[in-house]
């Protein structure tokens, strides 16, 4: 596996984790606002 491909996969995973974390925080904030 080339280092460039590995870096691209790591960047993609990092971006995915960031979006999932953002969604979780937003959902938690909405739940707090409703309650």
N, C-alpha and C positions, 0 to 999 in steps of 0.2 A: 504493500500500500504506500502510495506516495505521500510525503509530508503535506503537500498542498491539499490533497483530498482529505486527509485527516483534519487539517485546520478548518476546511470548509464544513466538515461534519460537526466539529466542535462548535463552530460559530452558529450552525443551524440549531444544534441542541441548546446552546445558550439562549438564542433568540426564542426558542420554543418555551424554555423554562421561564423566561422573563414574561412572555405573554400569559402563560398559565398562572404565574404568581400575580400578575396584574388583575386577571379575571377573578382570582380567589379573593383578593383584597377588595375589589369593587363589589363582589357579591356579599362579602362580610359587612361592608359599609352600608349597603342597601338594607341588609337584614337588620342592622342596628338602627337605621333610620326608621324602618317600619315598626320595629318594636320600641 
